[in-house]
Amino acid sequence: MHAIRTGIRTRTRTLRTRTRKLSAAGLLLALLVALLGAGGPGFVPEARAASLTEVTGFGSNPGNLRMFRYVPDGLPAGRPLVVAMHGCTQSAAAYDTETGWTKWADQWGFALVLPQQQGGNNLNSCFNWFESGDIRRGAGEALSIKQMTDRMKTDLGSDPARVYATGLSAGAAMTNVMLAAYPDVFSAGAPVAGLPYACATSVLAAYTCMNPGTNLSPAAWADKVRGAYPGYAGPWPSVSVWQGTSDTTVVPANMTETVEQWTAVHGTDTTADATDTVAGYPHAVYRDGAGRAVVETYALTGMGHGQPVDPGTGAQQCGTAGAYILDVNLCASYRIGQFWGLDGGDGGGTPPGEEPHSAVFPSLASDDGYVKASATGGGPAVGTLEGSLGLAVGRGTDGLHNRTLLSFDTSSIPDGATVTRAYLTVTRASGSGDPWAGGNRMVADIRTGCFGAACTTGTDDWAAAASVTEAAEFGAFSSGTKASGSFTTVNRTGVTQARLRLVNAPASTAYVFLRPGADATLTVEWE
């Protein structure tokens, strides 16, 4: 899959008649392409044997798209339907499991439709979100995708009131197309790194839309949506908007404009009614006059262009990291499914500040510290630079090796809770050399309670036994914040401590200083 900017390349698009067949002259138009390109009620999943299959004959198919679907074994009638659209150079098969959607289809009980672009329409397999003939109701690629949903309703008896659309990049732009052109079909959607509906109606205008973005008033954006289905008076879809703050392909301004578009359509303003953080990332909810969550946003701090995933087997984890499928310790498809109510909830998302199954704990600055010793652990001493430089991990200029201790009061987790995932987030203050050179690893040992005789940092913390050794690992980072891998060992009745260290003693100076207190957090999720 190419990034959207990378995907803006010269392509040849076959001019299409109503049936999308080649004209008699076989005329080809050279253009630039844009854009990247837990079970619900009433469903008991069987052992997984389902697979992605192609469906033909799903309608007139004026957009000349291919249709693939994934249906969990034993799926009864009346279940939801999710339409998931890939990015440029991707395919249906490259967007189902990698993003986690098949996992939740099996677990929560819903069917998936995965439209697939063809090279004859766009050489980079981007959905043509910028072509006026493909984004109108009753025409082009938009109609082809709508016909796929009709086929699923006929074949499976999918619940017409629970049909949803999502996609990445070009697929995200087409998500907004489907929500605007067919609000009577889709009850909600989730564009990931996408653009507002009708931001561009030509390939050249697509450049400006992606970067630096097109700035219109909320009313002007809303008029574009209402113009897609003139006279429509029914309910509008709710929208979950996802964007990386370091995305230079589809810049973050597009999230702002998308929020303006859909809040205006719903008749509300652009001031969030509630905010919180999820897995350390800013999350906001916008409500209509009736208090219903109609728009939510996830701003993935430091993330570039791609779909957020969190590989692993945890209850909220999903996906496989790859090009533009980014491991940021947050599974977008899981949170999107929650927002839609696919997990058996009532949809609309969990109100920020009222999250019943997760909490973020700042470290206890009074107990934070670091211990230094020889490579073999001899002569341990408590470090003295915490107040000025931070908490050290690695080999210092004095030739001694440092381990950091972080303490968290996790006693507020319910006694009967089952921790499904926990992870640490740390912030770099400064450093020298490369602690990860030669394949070295920075790991966290976890203790339910205190490593040493006391929770305050002491010399006995250097070698004290851990409840879990190497419970989590931090990948290399040279600035900003970094989240660890996931673990589940957390103390529900008191303090949880983490000891950060390098697995191998560096042969030369290589260390990082981390900020203590509120800049080091432990996020815990439970059920």
Beta strands, then each sheet from edge to edge (+ up, - down):
strand 1: 10-14
strand 2: 28-32
strand 3: 53-55
strand 4: 66-70
strand 5: 81-85
strand 6: 111-116
strand 7: 163-168
strand 8: 188-192
strand 9: 238-244
strand 10: 274-278
strand 11: 281-287
strand 12: 293-300
strand 13: 307-309
strand 14: 325-327
strand 15: 358-362
strand 16: 369-373
strand 17: 381-382
strand 18: 391-395
strand 19: 401-409
strand 20: 419-432
strand 21: 442-448
strand 22: 468-474
strand 23: 481-483
strand 24: 495-502
strand 25: 510-514
strand 26: 521-526
sheet 1: 1+ 2-
sheet 2: 3+ 4- 6+ 5+ 7+ 8+ 9+ 12+ 11- 10+
sheet 3: 13+ 14+
sheet 4: 15+ 26- 20+ 23-
sheet 5: 15+ 26- 20+ 25- 18+ 19- 16+ 17-
sheet 6: 15+ 26- 20+ 25- 18+ 19- 24+ 21- 22+
end
